[in-house]
Amino acid sequence: MSAPVRTGETPWFTGLLVTLLTAFFVAAAAVAFAAGLARVNVVMSILLNAAVAAGAAPMLWQIRRTLVWRWVALGGAVGLVAGWIAALAGMG
């Protein structure tokens, strides 16, 4: 799959807004998922969150060069890391 031809200016405001919203929702989902599993078993929570990240990584890597979806990919990656940090801080 080749990268699309880029024309015109980059829509920074709209793109960063999409990134911020995606990061917020992904982080909230990661924290909720980790918190729910941590009530059962903390080790299982960490392993299953790692499995979710391993499953999402190829998709995020593939769409990072597509014009609109690159903002979603960035937000997903940032949100996942932020969700892990928040979940680990809450488990401690």
PDB file of N, CA, C and O in Angstrom, chain B, residues numbered from 101:
ATOM      1  N   MET B 101       0.846  -1.173   0.000  1.00  0.00           N
ATOM      2  CA  MET B 101       0.000   0.000   0.000  1.00  0.00           C
ATOM      3  C   MET B 101       0.892   1.238   0.000  1.00  0.00           C
ATOM      4  O   MET B 101       1.690   1.422   0.919  1.00  0.00           O
ATOM      5  N   SER B 102       0.771   2.067  -0.993  1.00  0.00           N
ATOM      6  CA  SER B 102       1.607   3.253  -1.081  1.00  0.00           C
ATOM      7  C   SER B 102       0.947   4.422  -0.360  1.00  0.00           C
ATOM      8  O   SER B 102      -0.273   4.481  -0.211  1.00  0.00           O
ATOM      9  N   ALA B 103       1.781   5.335   0.076  1.00  0.00           N
ATOM     10  CA  ALA B 103       1.279   6.518   0.784  1.00  0.00           C
ATOM     11  C   ALA B 103       0.589   7.449  -0.206  1.00  0.00           C
ATOM     12  O   ALA B 103       1.054   7.607  -1.335  1.00  0.00           O
ATOM     13  N   PRO B 104      -0.515   8.065   0.209  1.00  0.00           N
ATOM     14  CA  PRO B 104      -1.209   8.985  -0.693  1.00  0.00           C
ATOM     15  C   PRO B 104      -0.389  10.251  -0.924  1.00  0.00           C
ATOM     16  O   PRO B 104       0.456  10.620  -0.108  1.00  0.00           O
ATOM     17  N   VAL B 105      -0.650  10.896  -2.031  1.00  0.00           N
ATOM     18  CA  VAL B 105       0.041  12.136  -2.364  1.00  0.00           C
ATOM     19  C   VAL B 105      -0.507  13.249  -1.472  1.00  0.00           C
ATOM     20  O   VAL B 105      -1.720  13.417  -1.351  1.00  0.00           O
ATOM     21  N   ARG B 106       0.375  13.988  -0.867  1.00  0.00           N
ATOM     22  CA  ARG B 106      -0.039  15.057   0.039  1.00  0.00           C
ATOM     23  C   ARG B 106      -0.085  16.377  -0.716  1.00  0.00           C
ATOM     24  O   ARG B 106       0.899  16.792  -1.329  1.00  0.00           O
ATOM     25  N   THR B 107      -1.214  17.014  -0.663  1.00  0.00           N
ATOM     26  CA  THR B 107      -1.364  18.306  -1.309  1.00  0.00           C
ATOM     27  C   THR B 107      -1.964  19.284  -0.323  1.00  0.00           C
ATOM     28  O   THR B 107      -2.716  18.891   0.569  1.00  0.00           O
ATOM     29  N   GLY B 108      -1.643  20.529  -0.474  1.00  0.00           N
ATOM     30  CA  GLY B 108      -2.203  21.557   0.393  1.00  0.00           C
ATOM     31  C   GLY B 108      -1.531  21.577   1.756  1.00  0.00           C
ATOM     32  O   GLY B 108      -0.537  20.894   2.001  1.00  0.00           O
ATOM     33  N   GLU B 109      -2.107  22.381   2.626  1.00  0.00           N
ATOM     34  CA  GLU B 109      -1.560  22.533   3.959  1.00  0.00           C
ATOM     35  C   GLU B 109      -2.102  21.462   4.902  1.00  0.00           C
ATOM     36  O   GLU B 109      -3.174  20.900   4.680  1.00  0.00           O
ATOM     37  N   THR B 110      -1.350  21.200   5.939  1.00  0.00           N
ATOM     38  CA  THR B 110      -1.777  20.239   6.949  1.00  0.00           C
ATOM     39  C   THR B 110      -2.785  20.909   7.873  1.00  0.00           C
ATOM     40  O   THR B 110      -2.515  21.997   8.382  1.00  0.00           O
ATOM     41  N   PRO B 111      -3.944  20.287   8.105  1.00  0.00           N
ATOM     42  CA  PRO B 111      -4.962  20.868   8.990  1.00  0.00           C
ATOM     43  C   PRO B 111      -4.608  20.607  10.461  1.00  0.00           C
ATOM     44  O   PRO B 111      -5.171  19.711  11.090  1.00  0.00           O
ATOM     45  N   TRP B 112      -3.679  21.390  10.998  1.00  0.00           N
ATOM     46  CA  TRP B 112      -3.159  21.131  12.339  1.00  0.00           C
ATOM     47  C   TRP B 112      -4.236  21.216  13.419  1.00  0.00           C
ATOM     48  O   TRP B 112      -4.307  20.336  14.277  1.00  0.00           O
ATOM     49  N   PHE B 113      -5.060  22.235  13.399  1.00  0.00           N
ATOM     50  CA  PHE B 113      -6.057  22.395  14.457  1.00  0.00           C
ATOM     51  C   PHE B 113      -7.028  21.219  14.474  1.00  0.00           C
ATOM     52  O   PHE B 113      -7.256  20.613  15.521  1.00  0.00           O
ATOM     53  N   THR B 114      -7.585  20.904  13.340  1.00  0.00           N
ATOM     54  CA  THR B 114      -8.538  19.800  13.252  1.00  0.00           C
ATOM     55  C   THR B 114      -7.863  18.470  13.570  1.00  0.00           C
ATOM     56  O   THR B 114      -8.429  17.636  14.277  1.00  0.00           O
ATOM     57  N   GLY B 115      -6.677  18.277  13.056  1.00  0.00           N
ATOM     58  CA  GLY B 115      -5.958  17.026  13.301  1.00  0.00           C
ATOM     59  C   GLY B 115      -5.610  16.827  14.760  1.00  0.00           C
ATOM     60  O   GLY B 115      -5.781  15.733  15.298  1.00  0.00           O
ATOM     61  N   LEU B 116      -5.125  17.874  15.405  1.00  0.00           N
ATOM     62  CA  LEU B 116      -4.792  17.754  16.819  1.00  0.00           C
ATOM     63  C   LEU B 116      -6.038  17.596  17.681  1.00  0.00           C
ATOM     64  O   LEU B 116      -5.987  16.951  18.728  1.00  0.00           O
ATOM     65  N   LEU B 117      -7.147  18.171  17.255  1.00  0.00           N
ATOM     66  CA  LEU B 117      -8.405  17.971  17.970  1.00  0.00           C
ATOM     67  C   LEU B 117      -8.845  16.511  17.867  1.00  0.00           C
ATOM     68  O   LEU B 117      -9.277  15.923  18.858  1.00  0.00           O
ATOM     69  N   VAL B 118      -8.739  15.933  16.690  1.00  0.00           N
ATOM     70  CA  VAL B 118      -9.063  14.515  16.509  1.00  0.00           C
ATOM     71  C   VAL B 118      -8.118  13.658  17.352  1.00  0.00           C
ATOM     72  O   VAL B 118      -8.554  12.690  17.975  1.00  0.00           O
ATOM     73  N   THR B 119      -6.842  14.003  17.377  1.00  0.00           N
ATOM     74  CA  THR B 119      -5.866  13.273  18.183  1.00  0.00           C
ATOM     75  C   THR B 119      -6.214  13.342  19.656  1.00  0.00           C
ATOM     76  O   THR B 119      -6.172  12.329  20.354  1.00  0.00           O
ATOM     77  N   LEU B 120      -6.555  14.520  20.131  1.00  0.00           N
ATOM     78  CA  LEU B 120      -6.898  14.707  21.544  1.00  0.00           C
ATOM     79  C   LEU B 120      -8.140  13.904  21.930  1.00  0.00           C
ATOM     80  O   LEU B 120      -8.151  13.237  22.964  1.00  0.00           O
ATOM     81  N   LEU B 121      -9.165  13.965  21.117  1.00  0.00           N
ATOM     82  CA  LEU B 121     -10.392  13.224  21.416  1.00  0.00           C
ATOM     83  C   LEU B 121     -10.158  11.711  21.364  1.00  0.00           C
ATOM     84  O   LEU B 121     -10.657  10.977  22.217  1.00  0.00           O
ATOM     85  N   THR B 122      -9.415  11.254  20.386  1.00  0.00           N
ATOM     86  CA  THR B 122      -9.111   9.827  20.293  1.00  0.00           C
ATOM     87  C   THR B 122      -8.288   9.381  21.493  1.00  0.00           C
ATOM     88  O   THR B 122      -8.549   8.325  22.068  1.00  0.00           O
ATOM     89  N   ALA B 123      -7.300  10.176  21.870  1.00  0.00           N
ATOM     90  CA  ALA B 123      -6.466   9.833  23.027  1.00  0.00           C
ATOM     91  C   ALA B 123      -7.304   9.765  24.295  1.00  0.00           C
ATOM     92  O   ALA B 123      -7.104   8.872  25.118  1.00  0.00           O
ATOM     93  N   PHE B 124      -8.229  10.685  24.464  1.00  0.00           N
ATOM     94  CA  PHE B 124      -9.081  10.690  25.652  1.00  0.00           C
ATOM     95  C   PHE B 124      -9.918   9.420  25.728  1.00  0.00           C
ATOM     96  O   PHE B 124      -9.966   8.772  26.774  1.00  0.00           O
ATOM     97  N   PHE B 125     -10.574   9.060  24.637  1.00  0.00           N
ATOM     98  CA  PHE B 125     -11.436   7.887  24.648  1.00  0.00           C
ATOM     99  C   PHE B 125     -10.648   6.586  24.790  1.00  0.00           C
ATOM    100  O   PHE B 125     -11.086   5.673  25.489  1.00  0.00           O
ATOM    101  N   VAL B 126      -9.501   6.494  24.141  1.00  0.00           N
ATOM    102  CA  VAL B 126      -8.676   5.289  24.259  1.00  0.00           C
ATOM    103  C   VAL B 126      -8.125   5.161  25.674  1.00  0.00           C
ATOM    104  O   VAL B 126      -8.102   4.063  26.229  1.00  0.00           O
ATOM    105  N   ALA B 127      -7.680   6.268  26.263  1.00  0.00           N
ATOM    106  CA  ALA B 127      -7.169   6.230  27.637  1.00  0.00           C
ATOM    107  C   ALA B 127      -8.269   5.837  28.613  1.00  0.00           C
ATOM    108  O   ALA B 127      -8.040   5.028  29.512  1.00  0.00           O
ATOM    109  N   ALA B 128      -9.457   6.398  28.445  1.00  0.00           N
ATOM    110  CA  ALA B 128     -10.573   6.042  29.328  1.00  0.00           C
ATOM    111  C   ALA B 128     -10.921   4.564  29.194  1.00  0.00           C
ATOM    112  O   ALA B 128     -11.196   3.902  30.195  1.00  0.00           O
ATOM    113  N   ALA B 129     -10.913   4.046  27.988  1.00  0.00           N
ATOM    114  CA  ALA B 129     -11.217   2.629  27.775  1.00  0.00           C
ATOM    115  C   ALA B 129     -10.126   1.741  28.381  1.00  0.00           C
ATOM    116  O   ALA B 129     -10.429   0.707  28.976  1.00  0.00           O
ATOM    117  N   ALA B 130      -8.868   2.137  28.234  1.00  0.00           N
ATOM    118  CA  ALA B 130      -7.765   1.341  28.786  1.00  0.00           C
ATOM    119  C   ALA B 130      -7.827   1.316  30.309  1.00  0.00           C
ATOM    120  O   ALA B 130      -7.598   0.273  30.921  1.00  0.00           O
ATOM    121  N   VAL B 131      -8.133   2.451  30.921  1.00  0.00           N
ATOM    122  CA  VAL B 131      -8.238   2.505  32.385  1.00  0.00           C
ATOM    123  C   VAL B 131      -9.419   1.677  32.866  1.00  0.00           C
ATOM    124  O   VAL B 131      -9.293   0.937  33.841  1.00  0.00           O
ATOM    125  N   ALA B 132     -10.549   1.786  32.209  1.00  0.00           N
ATOM    126  CA  ALA B 132     -11.723   1.017  32.611  1.00  0.00           C
ATOM    127  C   ALA B 132     -11.473  -0.484  32.446  1.00  0.00           C
ATOM    128  O   ALA B 132     -11.860  -1.278  33.304  1.00  0.00           O
ATOM    129  N   PHE B 133     -10.837  -0.865  31.364  1.00  0.00           N
ATOM    130  CA  PHE B 133     -10.522  -2.271  31.120  1.00  0.00           C
ATOM    131  C   PHE B 133      -9.560  -2.783  32.181  1.00  0.00           C
ATOM    132  O   PHE B 133      -9.764  -3.863  32.737  1.00  0.00           O
ATOM    133  N   ALA B 134      -8.519  -2.020  32.464  1.00  0.00           N
ATOM    134  CA  ALA B 134      -7.526  -2.438  33.461  1.00  0.00           C
ATOM    135  C   ALA B 134      -8.125  -2.481  34.861  1.00  0.00           C
ATOM    136  O   ALA B 134      -7.834  -3.398  35.630  1.00  0.00           O
ATOM    137  N   ALA B 135      -8.947  -1.512  35.196  1.00  0.00           N
ATOM    138  CA  ALA B 135      -9.540  -1.475  36.530  1.00  0.00           C
ATOM    139  C   ALA B 135     -10.496  -2.646  36.744  1.00  0.00           C
ATOM    140  O   ALA B 135     -10.512  -3.257  37.812  1.00  0.00           O
ATOM    141  N   GLY B 136     -11.281  -2.951  35.734  1.00  0.00           N
ATOM    142  CA  GLY B 136     -12.201  -4.079  35.854  1.00  0.00           C
ATOM    143  C   GLY B 136     -11.468  -5.401  36.015  1.00  0.00           C
ATOM    144  O   GLY B 136     -11.862  -6.241  36.824  1.00  0.00           O
ATOM    145  N   LEU B 137     -10.404  -5.586  35.247  1.00  0.00           N
ATOM    146  CA  LEU B 137      -9.639  -6.824  35.359  1.00  0.00           C
ATOM    147  C   LEU B 137      -8.794  -6.866  36.623  1.00  0.00           C
ATOM    148  O   LEU B 137      -8.551  -7.944  37.165  1.00  0.00           O
ATOM    149  N   ALA B 138      -8.345  -5.719  37.098  1.00  0.00           N
ATOM    150  CA  ALA B 138      -7.508  -5.686  38.296  1.00  0.00           C
ATOM    151  C   ALA B 138      -8.288  -6.150  39.521  1.00  0.00           C
ATOM    152  O   ALA B 138      -7.696  -6.652  40.477  1.00  0.00           O
ATOM    153  N   ARG B 139      -9.606  -5.988  39.503  1.00  0.00           N
ATOM    154  CA  ARG B 139     -10.414  -6.486  40.622  1.00  0.00           C
ATOM    155  C   ARG B 139     -10.347  -8.007  40.705  1.00  0.00           C
ATOM    156  O   ARG B 139     -10.476  -8.586  41.784  1.00  0.00           O
ATOM    157  N   VAL B 140     -10.147  -8.643  39.565  1.00  0.00           N
ATOM    158  CA  VAL B 140     -10.055 -10.103  39.519  1.00  0.00           C
ATOM    159  C   VAL B 140      -8.616 -10.549  39.775  1.00  0.00           C
ATOM    160  O   VAL B 140      -8.348 -11.354  40.667  1.00  0.00           O
ATOM    161  N   ASN B 141      -7.682 -10.001  38.959  1.00  0.00           N
ATOM    162  CA  ASN B 141      -6.284 -10.396  39.068  1.00  0.00           C
ATOM    163  C   ASN B 141      -5.431  -9.322  38.395  1.00  0.00           C
ATOM    164  O   ASN B 141      -5.632  -9.008  37.222  1.00  0.00           O
ATOM    165  N   VAL B 142      -4.485  -8.761  39.138  1.00  0.00           N
ATOM    166  CA  VAL B 142      -3.649  -7.673  38.608  1.00  0.00           C
ATOM    167  C   VAL B 142      -2.742  -8.167  37.488  1.00  0.00           C
ATOM    168  O   VAL B 142      -2.561  -7.475  36.487  1.00  0.00           O
ATOM    169  N   VAL B 143      -2.177  -9.343  37.648  1.00  0.00           N
ATOM    170  CA  VAL B 143      -1.280  -9.874  36.617  1.00  0.00           C
ATOM    171  C   VAL B 143      -2.052 -10.125  35.324  1.00  0.00           C
ATOM    172  O   VAL B 143      -1.558  -9.827  34.237  1.00  0.00           O
ATOM    173  N   MET B 144      -3.259 -10.671  35.441  1.00  0.00           N
ATOM    174  CA  MET B 144      -4.086 -10.894  34.258  1.00  0.00           C
ATOM    175  C   MET B 144      -4.429  -9.563  33.593  1.00  0.00           C
ATOM    176  O   MET B 144      -4.478  -9.478  32.366  1.00  0.00           O
ATOM    177  N   SER B 145      -4.665  -8.538  34.385  1.00  0.00           N
ATOM    178  CA  SER B 145      -4.970  -7.222  33.837  1.00  0.00           C
ATOM    179  C   SER B 145      -3.814  -6.693  33.002  1.00  0.00           C
ATOM    180  O   SER B 145      -4.016  -6.172  31.905  1.00  0.00           O
ATOM    181  N   ILE B 146      -2.615  -6.830  33.523  1.00  0.00           N
ATOM    182  CA  ILE B 146      -1.432  -6.342  32.799  1.00  0.00           C
ATOM    183  C   ILE B 146      -1.217  -7.148  31.521  1.00  0.00           C
ATOM    184  O   ILE B 146      -0.943  -6.579  30.464  1.00  0.00           O
ATOM    185  N   LEU B 147      -1.339  -8.469  31.617  1.00  0.00           N
ATOM    186  CA  LEU B 147      -1.130  -9.314  30.437  1.00  0.00           C
ATOM    187  C   LEU B 147      -2.177  -9.071  29.352  1.00  0.00           C
ATOM    188  O   LEU B 147      -1.843  -9.019  28.169  1.00  0.00           O
ATOM    189  N   LEU B 148      -3.428  -8.924  29.746  1.00  0.00           N
ATOM    190  CA  LEU B 148      -4.471  -8.693  28.747  1.00  0.00           C
ATOM    191  C   LEU B 148      -4.370  -7.296  28.133  1.00  0.00           C
ATOM    192  O   LEU B 148      -4.669  -7.125  26.951  1.00  0.00           O
ATOM    193  N   ASN B 149      -3.958  -6.305  28.906  1.00  0.00           N
ATOM    194  CA  ASN B 149      -3.734  -4.979  28.324  1.00  0.00           C
ATOM    195  C   ASN B 149      -2.575  -5.012  27.339  1.00  0.00           C
ATOM    196  O   ASN B 149      -2.620  -4.347  26.305  1.00  0.00           O
ATOM    197  N   ALA B 150      -1.546  -5.772  27.649  1.00  0.00           N
ATOM    198  CA  ALA B 150      -0.431  -5.926  26.702  1.00  0.00           C
ATOM    199  C   ALA B 150      -0.896  -6.628  25.432  1.00  0.00           C
ATOM    200  O   ALA B 150      -0.460  -6.283  24.334  1.00  0.00           O
ATOM    201  N   ALA B 151      -1.776  -7.610  25.579  1.00  0.00           N
ATOM    202  CA  ALA B 151      -2.306  -8.316  24.401  1.00  0.00           C
ATOM    203  C   ALA B 151      -3.153  -7.387  23.541  1.00  0.00           C
ATOM    204  O   ALA B 151      -3.093  -7.456  22.313  1.00  0.00           O
ATOM    205  N   VAL B 152      -3.938  -6.523  24.166  1.00  0.00           N
ATOM    206  CA  VAL B 152      -4.746  -5.551  23.412  1.00  0.00           C
ATOM    207  C   VAL B 152      -3.828  -4.595  22.648  1.00  0.00           C
ATOM    208  O   VAL B 152      -4.076  -4.287  21.482  1.00  0.00           O
ATOM    209  N   ALA B 153      -2.771  -4.130  23.312  1.00  0.00           N
ATOM    210  CA  ALA B 153      -1.822  -3.228  22.642  1.00  0.00           C
ATOM    211  C   ALA B 153      -1.116  -3.928  21.487  1.00  0.00           C
ATOM    212  O   ALA B 153      -0.909  -3.336  20.427  1.00  0.00           O
ATOM    213  N   ALA B 154      -0.747  -5.187  21.694  1.00  0.00           N
ATOM    214  CA  ALA B 154      -0.084  -5.941  20.621  1.00  0.00           C
ATOM    215  C   ALA B 154      -1.026  -6.147  19.437  1.00  0.00           C
ATOM    216  O   ALA B 154      -0.576  -6.203  18.292  1.00  0.00           O
ATOM    217  N   GLY B 155      -2.306  -6.257  19.698  1.00  0.00           N
ATOM    218  CA  GLY B 155      -3.271  -6.404  18.611  1.00  0.00           C
ATOM    219  C   GLY B 155      -3.550  -5.098  17.891  1.00  0.00           C
ATOM    220  O   GLY B 155      -3.799  -5.090  16.686  1.00  0.00           O
ATOM    221  N   ALA B 156      -3.510  -3.983  18.632  1.00  0.00           N
ATOM    222  CA  ALA B 156      -3.795  -2.682  18.028  1.00  0.00           C
ATOM    223  C   ALA B 156      -2.582  -2.098  17.305  1.00  0.00           C
ATOM    224  O   ALA B 156      -2.744  -1.313  16.370  1.00  0.00           O
ATOM    225  N   ALA B 157      -1.393  -2.463  17.714  1.00  0.00           N
ATOM    226  CA  ALA B 157      -0.174  -1.873  17.151  1.00  0.00           C
ATOM    227  C   ALA B 157      -0.051  -2.033  15.641  1.00  0.00           C
ATOM    228  O   ALA B 157       0.263  -1.051  14.968  1.00  0.00           O
ATOM    229  N   PRO B 158      -0.282  -3.217  15.066  1.00  0.00           N
ATOM    230  CA  PRO B 158      -0.152  -3.327  13.599  1.00  0.00           C
ATOM    231  C   PRO B 158      -1.138  -2.434  12.848  1.00  0.00           C
ATOM    232  O   PRO B 158      -0.792  -1.852  11.820  1.00  0.00           O
ATOM    233  N   MET B 159      -2.351  -2.329  13.356  1.00  0.00           N
ATOM    234  CA  MET B 159      -3.343  -1.479  12.693  1.00  0.00           C
ATOM    235  C   MET B 159      -2.938  -0.011  12.781  1.00  0.00           C
ATOM    236  O   MET B 159      -3.023   0.724  11.797  1.00  0.00           O
ATOM    237  N   LEU B 160      -2.496   0.411  13.966  1.00  0.00           N
ATOM    238  CA  LEU B 160      -2.067   1.805  14.125  1.00  0.00           C
ATOM    239  C   LEU B 160      -0.850   2.098  13.254  1.00  0.00           C
ATOM    240  O   LEU B 160      -0.747   3.181  12.676  1.00  0.00           O
ATOM    241  N   TRP B 161       0.063   1.152  13.157  1.00  0.00           N
ATOM    242  CA  TRP B 161       1.257   1.339  12.332  1.00  0.00           C
ATOM    243  C   TRP B 161       0.893   1.446  10.852  1.00  0.00           C
ATOM    244  O   TRP B 161       1.504   2.218  10.112  1.00  0.00           O
ATOM    245  N   GLN B 162      -0.090   0.681  10.429  1.00  0.00           N
ATOM    246  CA  GLN B 162      -0.476   0.682   9.016  1.00  0.00           C
ATOM    247  C   GLN B 162      -1.193   1.975   8.625  1.00  0.00           C
ATOM    248  O   GLN B 162      -0.970   2.484   7.526  1.00  0.00           O
ATOM    249  N   ILE B 163      -2.035   2.512   9.485  1.00  0.00           N
ATOM    250  CA  ILE B 163      -2.814   3.696   9.106  1.00  0.00           C
ATOM    251  C   ILE B 163      -2.083   5.003   9.391  1.00  0.00           C
ATOM    252  O   ILE B 163      -2.620   6.070   9.094  1.00  0.00           O
ATOM    253  N   ARG B 164      -0.890   4.959   9.950  1.00  0.00           N
ATOM    254  CA  ARG B 164      -0.192   6.188  10.333  1.00  0.00           C
ATOM    255  C   ARG B 164       0.186   7.069   9.147  1.00  0.00           C
ATOM    256  O   ARG B 164       0.458   8.255   9.335  1.00  0.00           O
ATOM    257  N   ARG B 165       0.209   6.532   7.948  1.00  0.00           N
ATOM    258  CA  ARG B 165       0.567   7.324   6.766  1.00  0.00           C
ATOM    259  C   ARG B 165      -0.638   7.776   5.940  1.00  0.00           C
ATOM    260  O   ARG B 165      -0.472   8.494   4.953  1.00  0.00           O
ATOM    261  N   THR B 166      -1.836   7.371   6.325  1.00  0.00           N
ATOM    262  CA  THR B 166      -3.042   7.784   5.612  1.00  0.00           C
ATOM    263  C   THR B 166      -3.436   9.171   6.093  1.00  0.00           C
ATOM    264  O   THR B 166      -3.381   9.446   7.292  1.00  0.00           O
ATOM    265  N   LEU B 167      -3.830  10.039   5.190  1.00  0.00           N
ATOM    266  CA  LEU B 167      -4.005  11.455   5.508  1.00  0.00           C
ATOM    267  C   LEU B 167      -4.865  11.735   6.732  1.00  0.00           C
ATOM    268  O   LEU B 167      -4.400  12.428   7.637  1.00  0.00           O
ATOM    269  N   VAL B 168      -6.057  11.248   6.806  1.00  0.00           N
ATOM    270  CA  VAL B 168      -6.926  11.553   7.937  1.00  0.00           C
ATOM    271  C   VAL B 168      -6.670  10.609   9.098  1.00  0.00           C
ATOM    272  O   VAL B 168      -6.679  11.034  10.254  1.00  0.00           O
ATOM    273  N   TRP B 169      -6.444   9.351   8.813  1.00  0.00           N
ATOM    274  CA  TRP B 169      -6.309   8.350   9.866  1.00  0.00           C
ATOM    275  C   TRP B 169      -5.022   8.483  10.653  1.00  0.00           C
ATOM    276  O   TRP B 169      -4.905   7.893  11.727  1.00  0.00           O
ATOM    277  N   ARG B 170      -4.050   9.237  10.159  1.00  0.00           N
ATOM    278  CA  ARG B 170      -2.799   9.403  10.918  1.00  0.00           C
ATOM    279  C   ARG B 170      -3.059  10.082  12.249  1.00  0.00           C
ATOM    280  O   ARG B 170      -2.364   9.815  13.230  1.00  0.00           O
ATOM    281  N   TRP B 171      -4.064  10.969  12.294  1.00  0.00           N
ATOM    282  CA  TRP B 171      -4.396  11.645  13.552  1.00  0.00           C
ATOM    283  C   TRP B 171      -5.020  10.665  14.537  1.00  0.00           C
ATOM    284  O   TRP B 171      -4.763  10.737  15.739  1.00  0.00           O
ATOM    285  N   VAL B 172      -5.827   9.764  14.035  1.00  0.00           N
ATOM    286  CA  VAL B 172      -6.440   8.736  14.887  1.00  0.00           C
ATOM    287  C   VAL B 172      -5.365   7.782  15.403  1.00  0.00           C
ATOM    288  O   VAL B 172      -5.401   7.377  16.565  1.00  0.00           O
ATOM    289  N   ALA B 173      -4.420   7.428  14.555  1.00  0.00           N
ATOM    290  CA  ALA B 173      -3.334   6.541  14.968  1.00  0.00           C
ATOM    291  C   ALA B 173      -2.497   7.190  16.071  1.00  0.00           C
ATOM    292  O   ALA B 173      -2.143   6.534  17.050  1.00  0.00           O
ATOM    293  N   LEU B 174      -2.188   8.451  15.916  1.00  0.00           N
ATOM    294  CA  LEU B 174      -1.423   9.157  16.944  1.00  0.00           C
ATOM    295  C   LEU B 174      -2.210   9.220  18.252  1.00  0.00           C
ATOM    296  O   LEU B 174      -1.658   8.964  19.322  1.00  0.00           O
ATOM    297  N   GLY B 175      -3.476   9.553  18.169  1.00  0.00           N
ATOM    298  CA  GLY B 175      -4.306   9.615  19.366  1.00  0.00           C
ATOM    299  C   GLY B 175      -4.447   8.259  20.036  1.00  0.00           C
ATOM    300  O   GLY B 175      -4.450   8.173  21.264  1.00  0.00           O
ATOM    301  N   GLY B 176      -4.565   7.195  19.243  1.00  0.00           N
ATOM    302  CA  GLY B 176      -4.656   5.853  19.811  1.00  0.00           C
ATOM    303  C   GLY B 176      -3.389   5.465  20.553  1.00  0.00           C
ATOM    304  O   GLY B 176      -3.454   4.903  21.646  1.00  0.00           O
ATOM    305  N   ALA B 177      -2.247   5.761  19.971  1.00  0.00           N
ATOM    306  CA  ALA B 177      -0.980   5.432  20.626  1.00  0.00           C
ATOM    307  C   ALA B 177      -0.783   6.247  21.901  1.00  0.00           C
ATOM    308  O   ALA B 177      -0.396   5.701  22.934  1.00  0.00           O
ATOM    309  N   VAL B 178      -1.044   7.542  21.833  1.00  0.00           N
ATOM    310  CA  VAL B 178      -0.897   8.399  23.010  1.00  0.00           C
ATOM    311  C   VAL B 178      -1.887   7.996  24.093  1.00  0.00           C
ATOM    312  O   VAL B 178      -1.529   7.931  25.269  1.00  0.00           O
ATOM    313  N   GLY B 179      -3.120   7.729  23.708  1.00  0.00           N
ATOM    314  CA  GLY B 179      -4.139   7.346  24.670  1.00  0.00           C
ATOM    315  C   GLY B 179      -3.838   6.023  25.340  1.00  0.00           C
ATOM    316  O   GLY B 179      -4.103   5.859  26.531  1.00  0.00           O
ATOM    317  N   LEU B 180      -3.294   5.082  24.603  1.00  0.00           N
ATOM    318  CA  LEU B 180      -2.961   3.797  25.186  1.00  0.00           C
ATOM    319  C   LEU B 180      -1.848   3.938  26.226  1.00  0.00           C
ATOM    320  O   LEU B 180      -1.928   3.347  27.302  1.00  0.00           O
ATOM    321  N   VAL B 181      -0.831   4.704  25.914  1.00  0.00           N
ATOM    322  CA  VAL B 181       0.256   4.926  26.875  1.00  0.00           C
ATOM    323  C   VAL B 181      -0.261   5.692  28.096  1.00  0.00           C
ATOM    324  O   VAL B 181       0.064   5.342  29.231  1.00  0.00           O
ATOM    325  N   ALA B 182      -1.055   6.721  27.871  1.00  0.00           N
ATOM    326  CA  ALA B 182      -1.609   7.478  28.994  1.00  0.00           C
ATOM    327  C   ALA B 182      -2.532   6.616  29.850  1.00  0.00           C
ATOM    328  O   ALA B 182      -2.537   6.742  31.075  1.00  0.00           O
ATOM    329  N   GLY B 183      -3.304   5.752  29.222  1.00  0.00           N
ATOM    330  CA  GLY B 183      -4.173   4.848  29.964  1.00  0.00           C
ATOM    331  C   GLY B 183      -3.385   3.864  30.807  1.00  0.00           C
ATOM    332  O   GLY B 183      -3.778   3.563  31.934  1.00  0.00           O
ATOM    333  N   TRP B 184      -2.277   3.356  30.278  1.00  0.00           N
ATOM    334  CA  TRP B 184      -1.429   2.450  31.055  1.00  0.00           C
ATOM    335  C   TRP B 184      -0.851   3.151  32.265  1.00  0.00           C
ATOM    336  O   TRP B 184      -0.847   2.609  33.370  1.00  0.00           O
ATOM    337  N   ILE B 185      -0.358   4.372  32.047  1.00  0.00           N
ATOM    338  CA  ILE B 185       0.227   5.128  33.162  1.00  0.00           C
ATOM    339  C   ILE B 185      -0.820   5.388  34.235  1.00  0.00           C
ATOM    340  O   ILE B 185      -0.547   5.211  35.423  1.00  0.00           O
ATOM    341  N   ALA B 186      -1.995   5.800  33.838  1.00  0.00           N
ATOM    342  CA  ALA B 186      -3.066   6.063  34.793  1.00  0.00           C
ATOM    343  C   ALA B 186      -3.503   4.783  35.502  1.00  0.00           C
ATOM    344  O   ALA B 186      -3.747   4.790  36.709  1.00  0.00           O
ATOM    345  N   ALA B 187      -3.600   3.695  34.757  1.00  0.00           N
ATOM    346  CA  ALA B 187      -4.018   2.421  35.373  1.00  0.00           C
ATOM    347  C   ALA B 187      -2.965   1.916  36.353  1.00  0.00           C
ATOM    348  O   ALA B 187      -3.306   1.446  37.439  1.00  0.00           O
ATOM    349  N   LEU B 188      -1.704   2.007  35.985  1.00  0.00           N
ATOM    350  CA  LEU B 188      -0.649   1.564  36.888  1.00  0.00           C
ATOM    351  C   LEU B 188      -0.559   2.452  38.127  1.00  0.00           C
ATOM    352  O   LEU B 188      -0.265   1.968  39.221  1.00  0.00           O
ATOM    353  N   ALA B 189      -0.804   3.721  37.962  1.00  0.00           N
ATOM    354  CA  ALA B 189      -0.811   4.631  39.108  1.00  0.00           C
ATOM    355  C   ALA B 189      -1.994   4.312  40.039  1.00  0.00           C
ATOM    356  O   ALA B 189      -1.874   4.428  41.258  1.00  0.00           O
ATOM    357  N   GLY B 190      -3.109   3.919  39.471  1.00  0.00           N
ATOM    358  CA  GLY B 190      -4.274   3.579  40.275  1.00  0.00           C
ATOM    359  C   GLY B 190      -4.180   2.229  40.952  1.00  0.00           C
ATOM    360  O   GLY B 190      -4.832   2.001  41.972  1.00  0.00           O
ATOM    361  N   MET B 191      -3.365   1.313  40.391  1.00  0.00           N
ATOM    362  CA  MET B 191      -3.221  -0.015  40.992  1.00  0.00           C
ATOM    363  C   MET B 191      -2.266  -0.010  42.177  1.00  0.00           C
ATOM    364  O   MET B 191      -2.317  -0.893  43.033  1.00  0.00           O
ATOM    365  N   GLY B 192      -1.391   0.998  42.219  1.00  0.00           N
ATOM    366  CA  GLY B 192      -0.353   1.031  43.244  1.00  0.00           C
ATOM    367  C   GLY B 192      -0.791   1.492  44.584  1.00  0.00           C
ATOM    368  O   GLY B 192       0.017   1.553  45.511  1.00  0.00           O
TER     369      GLY B 192
END
